[in-house]
């Protein structure tokens, strides 16, 4: 299993465009084969700073997504809205103990 964290910083003028676009693609990404789920997280003090947090069955599944038509339709569109270069980390999980929602 692989956890992928991507840090995105948007130009303030384009943040609302990104959030609206994300709403149109979030379930396609989250339900992509090999993806166990995804979250979009927004910084509390800098709303232009967002992170995607996704869990993949394998590195190959993540690479299949990155090579997909879906990714090719998303990334070029949102990339022009960044005001800083995106950063990404692929992480191995050693422990997880999230509390279930009540």
C-alpha positions, 0 to 999 in steps of 0.5 A: 500500500502506498500513500501519496501526498501532493502539496499544491499552492494556488494563486488566490485569483484561481483558488475558487476555479480549482475548488469548483473543478475539483468537485467535478473530478473528485469521485473519478479520481477516488474511484480510479482502479487501485485507489482506496480513497482520497482527501483534499485538505486545505491549510487553515491559515493559507487557504491557497495551500491545499494537499491531496492525500490518497491511498493506493494499492501499489505504486503501479496503480498510482503510475497507471493513474498518472499515465491515464487520460483522466490525469491528462485531463486534470493536471494541465488544467490546474497546473496553470493556476499554481503560484508555486511548484507542486511537491509530491511524496510517495510514502509507505504506511507503517501505522494507522489508527484513525478514529471512526466518525461518530 
